Amino acid sequence: MTRYKIIVNPTSGRGEGGRSYPEIERLLTGHGFDFEMVRTEAPDHAIELAREAAAAGFDVVVSAGGDGTANEVLNGLVGASQTGIGHAAMGVIPVGRGNDYSFGVQVPIDIAASCQVLAQDKRHTIDVGCATGGDYPEGRYFGNGVGIGFDAVVGFEALKLKRLHGFPSYIVAALKTIFLYYTAPTVRIEFDDQVIVQPALMVSVMNGRRLGGGFMMAPDGLMDDGLFDLTIADQVSRASILYMITRFMQGTQASHYAIHTYQTAALRVTAVKGSLPAHMDGETLCEKGESLELKLFPAALEVVTIEG
């Protein structure tokens, strides 16, 4: 019988994770799961818990939280697999703000529906990225994406908004960021046989498709194609930034004159002038980084999803 370890972050979604604990327990019991539940107690605790669960022989380790919790569980599982400690598939019960990772792996943003997906136990293998640099010189894995520049600052500002939740918080934060983060750094972007040096308002490196609960950073992105979707945004006027934001909401940014898209499995981004504020799966990668190296590991994680 499949054994499940459920890792609940009680602070996810402004406390929604903690409030959802009894409902999750009730639903899983109703499905007849063989499971154990545990609450995280500190940042990065889910990494340790996921690694221990894989080593203990659990078949599926479930992140019950937001994108940050999913990132931690992913790091624990991929790290365990890479070092030969143990292997487990990853499940997700989304109870966070953006829930972009669950969107990428096709798990519905509803507790009952996501538990039903776990019960159906359909598996799919996805790629996983690794970012080296900033606050993680030893490297850290990510499932959804890395944002450098404008979208990273949007995420930082969204965290400061205590009365807004989900996608609306990112919209307000984006409007604030237009005035806070206008002068783009000059960056050097190296990938494959290309070297690009330019002022870049934003450099987006996606394994998934969406960020911020509604910005389609890579509308055609696939998490199993062995490639990142790279988007570079030129420095533009404030009015153009506002228009550009609406294009990202619609997923039509590729035809904008200031947007350039590529695909690659590895790249390096270096600040030539200024610095690199960056996030990884919605969590801070660095506030003033100098250089980041990003690499994709194909077929590195098995996930439980709506379609096998």
Secondary structure, 3 states (H helix, E strand, C coil): CCEEEEEECCCHHHHHHHHHHHHHHHHHHHCCCEEEEEECCCCCHHHHHHHHHHHCCCCEEEEEECHHHHHHHHHHHHHHHHCCCCCCEEEEEECCCCCHHHHHCCCCCCHHHHHHHHHHCEEEEEEEEEEEECCEEEEEEECCEEEEEHHHHHHHHHHCCCCCCCHHHHHHHHHHHHHHCCCCCEEEEEECCEEEEEEEEEEEEECCCCECCCECCCCCCCCCCCCEEEEEEECCCHHHHHHHHHHHHHCCHHHCCCEEEEEECEEEEEEEECCEEEEECCEEEEEEECEEEEEEEEEEEEEEECCC
